Amino acid sequence: MRFFALLRKELWECLPWILLAAIVFFVIGGFSLRAVAYQGGLNWYYSRLSPGSTVDPYRLTYRSPLQVTGMWLFCSSIGLGLVLGIRQFWIPHFTRTWPFLLHRSVNRKTILLLKLAAATIGFIISLGILWIALYWYACQPELFTVPQPVRVFIEGWLFIILGLVVYLGTALSGLSTARWYTTKIFGLAFATIVISTTIVQWRLAWAFAVIIIGAAVLLSQIVDTFLRREF
């Protein structure tokens, strides 16, 4: 019971930012998708092809109606990762509330697990569920000419996971006691490298491999720093 009580506390503190990310993504991303549907689901593009002409397969999917929506998903995910990382690991330092939190009747590993779990739940609720809904909407045959490939759906979740990588990088930089001009910026810099490397990957398997390795490096550093640091 104590675990779930503390988890509710973490979620409640992060709730405003979770809702803000959900609203921004749903309003802007959903509006852009609805605008494409209103224009005929890209029928205007396919109608420009001459009758009887051969259509290359790539022409059917290279302009996805989720293109702009995916861009907003990526931006919302990165922004949410930054904000949650700052809220959970920077603000307690500025407000000097780390001693109060760490002196509860739970160990440090549990506290860290609670923060990571709250952030993960926040991403799933605010962005994951909405992405599923918008992808389902984009697959409606009466609205869009070509159904969206599964790859687009997976790439959306890839963007959400990248937001979690940014969250881990922000958390590590917030926990570090080093100076900014030394190694304190390592977490954010490493997260940026992971994002850049992932985006240029064409194969999804390689992209996920980069994310898994990068997240493992950041998470191991966070656990070690959190357990050893004197707050």
FITIMAR-604431 format. One line per field, with one value per residue (C-alpha): x, y, z; residue in one letter; residue number from 1. Coordinates in Angstrom, 2 decimals, padded with zeros to 5 digits. Example, Ala and Ser with C-alpha at 12.3 -4.5 7.8 and 13.67 -1.06 7.14 Angstrom:
<markes>
u	(012.30/013.67)
v	(-004.50/-001.06)
w	(007.80/007.14)
resn	(A/S)
resi	(1/2)
</markes>
This chain:
<markes>
u	(000.00/002.83/004.29/001.06/000.52/003.93/003.28/000.06/002.03/004.57/001.83/-000.08/003.01/003.64/-000.02/-000.07/002.80/001.35/-001.96/-000.22/001.70/-001.49/-003.43/-000.70/-000.28/-003.98/-005.06/-002.30/-001.54/-005.19/-006.08/-003.40/-004.69/-008.28/-007.24/-005.76/-008.97/-011.02/-008.95/-009.81/-007.16/-004.51/-006.89/-005.87/-002.35/-003.37/-005.91/-003.02/-001.77/-002.87/-005.44/-003.92/-000.41/001.77/002.13/005.32/004.59/006.55/004.22/001.36/002.98/005.67/003.22/001.57/-001.35/000.39/003.52/002.78/001.16/004.32/006.41/004.25/004.42/008.21/008.27/005.73/007.66/010.99/009.39/007.65/010.91/012.72/009.97/009.47/013.21/013.50/010.40/011.50/015.27/016.06/013.27/013.91/017.49/016.43/013.74/015.99/013.37/015.60/016.31/012.59/011.88/014.78/013.99/010.68/010.23/011.27/014.75/016.36/015.85/012.10/012.01/013.92/011.65/008.60/009.88/010.74/007.38/005.46/007.27/006.66/002.97/002.79/004.21/001.84/-001.23/-000.47/001.11/000.85/-002.93/-003.48/-001.07/-002.99/-006.23/-004.88/-003.29/-006.60/-008.31/-005.78/-006.53/-010.22/-010.84/-013.65/-011.29/-007.95/-007.16/-004.26/-004.18/-001.21/001.56/002.44/005.90/004.34/002.72/006.03/007.90/005.42/006.25/009.90/009.39/007.71/010.59/013.05/011.22/011.96/015.63/015.59/013.96/016.77/019.41/017.80/017.55/021.22/022.34/020.14/021.60/025.21/027.18/029.78/030.05/028.34/031.68/032.84/030.66/027.30/026.06/026.93/023.37/021.77/024.61/024.45/020.66/021.12/023.60/021.18/018.37/020.54/021.83/018.33/016.76/019.31/018.68/016.58/016.08/013.81/015.77/018.94/017.01/015.64/019.08/020.57/017.78/018.13/021.90/021.63/018.86/020.82/023.88/021.86/019.82/022.89/024.49/021.30/021.01/024.66/024.57/021.27/022.36/025.77/025.04/024.93/021.87)
v	(000.00/002.39/001.82/002.74/005.74/007.12/006.30/008.31/011.17/011.12/010.95/013.80/016.03/015.24/015.40/019.04/018.38/015.06/016.75/019.64/017.27/015.34/018.51/019.95/016.71/015.94/019.45/020.26/016.75/015.81/019.05/018.47/014.95/016.16/018.83/016.19/014.14/017.27/017.79/014.31/012.16/013.12/012.22/015.51/014.13/010.79/012.44/014.23/010.90/010.23/007.44/004.05/005.10/002.76/003.82/002.94/001.38/004.02/006.72/005.23/005.75/008.39/011.13/009.86/011.82/011.21/013.03/016.29/014.44/012.36/015.53/016.88/013.52/013.72/017.31/016.57/013.48/015.32/018.20/015.91/014.05/017.30/018.62/015.40/014.97/018.49/018.12/014.87/015.30/019.03/020.69/018.66/019.94/023.56/023.28/021.18/018.47/015.48/014.75/014.72/012.32/009.98/009.68/007.95/004.34/003.02/002.52/004.53/001.87/001.98/005.77/005.72/002.98/005.06/008.06/006.00/004.19/007.46/008.93/005.80/005.76/009.45/008.85/005.97/007.89/011.27/010.20/006.44/006.13/009.21/007.94/004.66/006.60/008.89/005.99/004.14/007.25/007.50/003.90/004.53/003.67/006.18/009.03/008.14/006.49/004.33/002.57/003.43/000.81/-000.76/000.83/004.27/003.01/001.57/004.78/006.69/004.51/005.01/008.76/008.14/005.98/008.67/011.00/008.54/008.60/012.39/011.95/009.63/012.02/014.94/012.90/011.91/015.51/016.60/013.99/014.68/016.77/017.80/021.23/022.06/022.56/019.07/015.95/017.22/017.72/014.13/012.86/015.40/015.20/011.41/011.48/013.89/011.50/008.60/010.60/011.68/008.15/006.67/009.11/008.38/004.63/003.23/-000.21/-000.23/-003.07/-000.97/002.02/000.01/-001.46/002.04/003.09/-000.02/000.39/004.13/003.71/000.95/003.20/006.11/003.95/002.26/005.64/006.97/004.01/004.21/007.99/007.94/005.20/006.72/010.43/012.32/014.56)
w	(000.00/000.80/-002.66/-004.43/-002.16/-003.11/-006.76/-006.64/-005.10/-007.95/-010.56/-008.93/-008.97/-012.64/-013.65/-014.89/-017.31/-018.42/-019.21/-020.97/-023.25/-024.00/-024.81/-027.06/-028.98/-029.28/-030.28/-032.76/-033.99/-034.17/-035.95/-038.59/-039.21/-039.38/-041.86/-044.16/-043.89/-044.69/-047.84/-049.02/-047.39/-049.97/-052.81/-054.38/-054.83/-056.32/-058.62/-060.36/-061.77/-065.34/-065.78/-066.56/-065.47/-063.47/-059.87/-058.05/-054.64/-052.75/-054.09/-052.09/-048.70/-049.01/-048.05/-044.90/-043.40/-040.06/-041.16/-039.33/-036.44/-036.01/-035.88/-033.05/-031.29/-031.38/-030.08/-027.34/-026.26/-026.06/-024.19/-021.72/-021.07/-020.29/-018.03/-016.06/-015.62/-014.24/-012.07/-010.47/-010.18/-010.38/-008.43/-005.22/-005.31/-005.71/-003.03/-000.76/-000.31/-001.09/002.63/003.43/000.55/001.26/004.97/004.29/005.37/001.94/000.54/-002.22/-004.87/-004.26/-004.48/-007.77/-009.10/-008.18/-010.11/-013.18/-013.04/-012.73/-015.74/-017.82/-016.93/-017.79/-021.27/-021.93/-020.76/-022.32/-025.63/-026.10/-025.87/-028.01/-030.65/-030.83/-031.26/-034.00/-035.87/-035.75/-037.10/-039.94/-040.93/-041.60/-045.28/-045.65/-044.72/-046.27/-049.59/-048.44/-045.03/-042.88/-042.72/-039.40/-039.67/-039.11/-035.91/-034.68/-035.53/-033.39/-030.40/-031.26/-030.78/-027.43/-026.24/-027.32/-024.96/-022.16/-023.18/-022.84/-019.44/-018.33/-019.62/-017.82/-014.63/-014.78/-015.30/-012.41/-010.08/-011.00/-008.53/-011.10/-012.71/-015.99/-017.71/-016.68/-016.71/-015.44/-018.98/-019.92/-019.45/-021.78/-024.29/-024.40/-024.82/-027.75/-029.36/-028.93/-030.57/-033.48/-034.05/-033.87/-036.32/-039.07/-038.84/-041.65/-040.11/-037.09/-035.50/-035.46/-034.13/-031.23/-030.58/-030.26/-027.88/-025.71/-025.40/-024.73/-022.16/-020.41/-020.12/-018.75/-016.38/-014.92/-014.28/-012.68/-010.31/-009.30/-008.78/-006.89/-004.51/-003.79/-003.70/-000.41/-000.61)
resn	(M/R/F/F/A/L/L/R/K/E/L/W/E/C/L/P/W/I/L/L/A/A/I/V/F/F/V/I/G/G/F/S/L/R/A/V/A/Y/Q/G/G/L/N/W/Y/Y/S/R/L/S/P/G/S/T/V/D/P/Y/R/L/T/Y/R/S/P/L/Q/V/T/G/M/W/L/F/C/S/S/I/G/L/G/L/V/L/G/I/R/Q/F/W/I/P/H/F/T/R/T/W/P/F/L/L/H/R/S/V/N/R/K/T/I/L/L/L/K/L/A/A/A/T/I/G/F/I/I/S/L/G/I/L/W/I/A/L/Y/W/Y/A/C/Q/P/E/L/F/T/V/P/Q/P/V/R/V/F/I/E/G/W/L/F/I/I/L/G/L/V/V/Y/L/G/T/A/L/S/G/L/S/T/A/R/W/Y/T/T/K/I/F/G/L/A/F/A/T/I/V/I/S/T/T/I/V/Q/W/R/L/A/W/A/F/A/V/I/I/I/G/A/A/V/L/L/S/Q/I/V/D/T/F/L/R/R/E/F)
resi	(1/2/3/4/5/6/7/8/9/10/11/12/13/14/15/16/17/18/19/20/21/22/23/24/25/26/27/28/29/30/31/32/33/34/35/36/37/38/39/40/41/42/43/44/45/46/47/48/49/50/51/52/53/54/55/56/57/58/59/60/61/62/63/64/65/66/67/68/69/70/71/72/73/74/75/76/77/78/79/80/81/82/83/84/85/86/87/88/89/90/91/92/93/94/95/96/97/98/99/100/101/102/103/104/105/106/107/108/109/110/111/112/113/114/115/116/117/118/119/120/121/122/123/124/125/126/127/128/129/130/131/132/133/134/135/136/137/138/139/140/141/142/143/144/145/146/147/148/149/150/151/152/153/154/155/156/157/158/159/160/161/162/163/164/165/166/167/168/169/170/171/172/173/174/175/176/177/178/179/180/181/182/183/184/185/186/187/188/189/190/191/192/193/194/195/196/197/198/199/200/201/202/203/204/205/206/207/208/209/210/211/212/213/214/215/216/217/218/219/220/221/222/223/224/225/226/227/228/229/230/231)
</markes>
